[in-house]
Amino acid sequence: MAELAYRPAIGLAQTLFKAWDLKIDLKGTENIPRSGGAVLVSNHISYLDFIFDGLAALPQKRLVRFMAKESVFRHKISGPLMRNMKHIPVDRENGEVAYAHALDSLRSGEIVGVFPEATISQSFTLKSFKSGAARMAQEAGVPLIPMAVWGTQRLWTKGHPRHFKRSHIPITIRVGEAIEASRDKYAGAITRQLRERVQELLEAAQRAYPVRPKGPNDTWWMPAHLGGTAPTPEEVKASEAR
């Protein structure tokens, strides 16, 4: 039943990407294991990141079961799709249920997708990581696969309107080598290593990105440290505290 929903959803996404004429630059897909469980870990800058992260697994003929907030599963359109594709609902008030669900999926040989920043980064820089991904990998005995996406924020992100039209927007995706989640290491130490690797991949994706803002009104999607006008992490934190 899961693949009856998942395969058509992939086809629809690929059709839309062609219609929008997105320029997708994907490297490192050989680092996705062809079989067995794994935790796929990505930065989070757009509502659409899970779609592009999932694309990275397709060359290895793998499907990713993403952990997503429970409200998405209650929506009348997205809810049935998310459930039939075996994605994993996360109730932040009762995270143990989602954690156990993800462990079961990993132990049955699935790839589980996780955004350890928990929410979209409005500064488009890497936030601190929660340790759940590392702990899951340790308990299930599976590797962590780091990856990074760049450009997806230009399509649809928090605080900005959707940009769903023929736009030629480049999307850069980089997948890194697996990180072993040894049980004799602290989850915090593995999480720090994981974040460092995702940061390296994010910087590589940014360096490879083929375009710059077109002018003063197009700098919103660039982080401040790269010359853009996105809020700094400190400004985002201050606005959230108000």
C-alpha positions in Angstrom: 0.0 0.0 0.0 2.9 2.4 0.9 4.5 2.2 -2.5 1.1 2.5 -4.3 1.0 6.0 -2.8 4.8 6.8 -2.8 5.6 6.1 -6.5 2.8 8.3 -7.9 3.8 11.1 -5.5 7.4 10.9 -6.7 6.2 11.1 -10.3 4.0 14.1 -9.5 6.9 15.9 -7.8 9.3 15.2 -10.8 6.6 16.5 -13.2 6.2 19.7 -11.2 10.0 20.2 -11.1 10.2 19.9 -14.8 7.3 22.4 -15.2 9.0 24.8 -13.0 12.3 24.2 -14.8 14.3 23.6 -11.6 18.0 23.1 -12.1 18.8 20.2 -9.7 22.5 19.6 -9.0 22.7 16.3 -6.9 26.0 14.7 -5.9 26.9 12.0 -3.4 23.9 9.6 -4.0 26.3 6.7 -3.9 26.5 7.3 -0.1 22.9 6.2 0.3 23.0 2.5 1.2 21.3 0.2 -1.3 19.8 -1.9 1.5 19.3 -1.8 5.3 18.3 0.8 7.7 19.9 4.3 7.9 19.1 7.7 9.4 19.2 10.4 6.7 20.0 13.8 8.3 19.5 17.1 6.6 19.5 20.9 7.2 16.1 22.5 7.1 15.4 25.7 5.2 12.2 25.1 3.3 8.8 23.4 3.6 9.8 21.3 0.6 13.1 20.0 1.9 11.8 16.5 2.5 10.9 16.1 -1.2 14.4 17.0 -2.3 16.0 14.9 0.4 13.9 12.0 -0.8 15.1 12.5 -4.4 18.6 11.9 -3.2 17.7 8.3 -2.3 16.1 7.5 -5.7 19.3 6.6 -7.6 19.9 3.8 -5.1 16.2 2.7 -5.4 15.4 3.7 -1.9 12.4 5.4 -0.3 12.7 7.6 2.8 10.2 7.7 5.6 10.3 11.2 7.1 9.5 12.3 10.6 7.1 15.2 10.3 5.0 17.2 12.7 1.7 15.5 13.5 -0.5 18.3 12.2 0.5 17.5 8.6 -1.1 14.1 9.1 -4.4 15.7 10.1 -4.7 17.7 6.9 -7.5 16.3 4.6 -5.2 16.1 1.6 -1.7 15.6 2.9 -2.7 13.4 5.8 -3.8 10.3 3.8 -0.7 10.6 1.6 1.7 10.9 4.5 0.2 7.9 6.2 0.1 5.7 3.1 3.7 6.6 2.4 4.7 5.4 5.9 6.0 8.7 7.0 6.2 9.1 10.8 4.0 11.6 12.7 5.7 13.5 15.5 3.7 14.8 18.4 6.1 17.2 20.2 4.1 16.6 23.5 4.6 12.9 23.2 7.8 12.3 21.2 8.4 8.8 22.6 5.7 7.3 20.3 7.4 8.8 17.2 10.8 7.7 18.4 9.6 4.1 18.9 7.9 4.2 15.4 11.2 5.3 13.8 13.2 2.6 15.6 10.8 0.0 14.3 11.2 1.3 10.8 15.0 1.4 11.0 15.1 -2.2 12.4 12.9 -3.3 9.5 15.5 -2.0 7.0 13.9 1.4 6.2 15.7 4.8 5.7 14.2 7.3 8.2 14.6 11.0 7.3 15.2 13.5 10.2 15.6 17.2 10.5 17.6 17.6 13.8 17.2 21.3 13.9 13.4 20.5 14.4 12.2 23.6 12.7 13.0 25.7 9.6 16.1 27.9 10.0 14.9 31.4 9.1 18.5 32.7 9.0 19.3 29.9 6.5 22.3 28.9 8.7 22.6 25.7 10.6 20.9 25.7 14.0 21.8 23.5 16.9 21.0 19.8 16.5 18.9 17.7 18.8 20.4 14.3 19.7 17.5 12.1 18.6 18.9 11.1 15.3 22.2 9.9 16.8 20.3 8.0 19.6 18.1 6.3 17.1 21.0 5.2 14.9 22.8 3.9 18.0 19.8 1.9 19.2 18.9 0.5 15.8 22.5 -0.2 14.9 22.4 1.8 11.6 24.6 4.5 10.1 23.8 8.2 9.9 23.8 9.7 6.4 24.5 13.5 6.4 23.2 15.7 3.6 22.5 19.4 2.8 20.2 21.2 0.5 20.5 24.8 -0.8 18.1 26.9 -2.9 14.9 25.3 -1.7 14.2 28.3 0.5 13.6 30.3 -2.7 10.6 28.1 -3.5 8.8 28.2 -0.2 10.0 28.9 3.3 8.7 30.4 6.5 7.8 34.0 6.3 7.9 34.2 2.5 5.3 33.5 -0.2 5.4 30.4 -2.3 7.2 30.6 -5.6 5.5 27.9 -7.6 6.0 28.8 -11.3 8.5 28.4 -14.1 11.5 30.0 -12.5 14.7 28.1 -13.4 15.7 28.1 -9.7 18.8 26.0 -9.1 18.6 23.5 -6.2 21.9 22.1 -4.9 22.0 18.8 -2.9 25.0 17.2 -1.4 25.1 13.8 0.4 28.1 12.8 2.5 29.7 9.6 3.6 28.0 7.5 6.3 28.9 8.2 10.0 29.0 5.3 12.3 26.8 5.7 15.4 28.8 3.5 17.8 27.1 2.5 21.0 30.3 3.2 23.0 30.2 6.9 22.1 28.1 9.6 23.7 25.1 10.6 21.6 26.1 14.2 22.1 29.6 13.6 20.6 28.1 11.9 17.6 25.6 14.7 17.2 28.4 17.3 17.2 30.3 15.3 14.6 27.1 15.0 12.5 26.4 18.7 12.7 30.0 19.5 11.6 29.6 17.2 8.6 26.3 18.7 7.6 27.8 22.2 7.9 30.6 21.2 5.6 28.1 19.8 3.1 26.0 23.0 3.3 29.1 25.1 2.6 29.9 22.9 -0.3 26.4 23.3 -1.7 26.6 27.1 -1.3 29.9 27.3 -3.1 28.5 25.2 -5.9 25.3 27.3 -6.2 25.4 28.9 -9.7 23.6 32.1 -9.1 23.7 35.2 -6.8 20.9 37.5 -5.9 19.7 39.6 -8.9 19.7 42.8 -7.0 18.8 44.5 -3.6 15.3 43.1 -3.6 16.5 39.6 -4.1 18.9 39.2 -1.2 16.4 37.8 1.3 17.3 34.2 0.6 21.0 34.7 1.3 22.3 34.5 4.9 23.7 37.6 6.4 27.3 36.2 6.7 27.3 35.7 2.9 26.1 39.2 2.2 22.4 38.6 2.2 19.6 40.2 4.2 18.2 37.1 5.9 18.0 37.7 9.6 20.9 36.6 11.7 20.5 33.7 14.1 20.5 36.3 17.0 17.8 38.3 15.3 15.6 35.2 14.8 16.0 34.3 18.4 15.1 37.8 19.6 12.0 37.9 17.4 10.9 34.5 18.7 11.3 35.7 22.3 8.9 38.6 21.8 
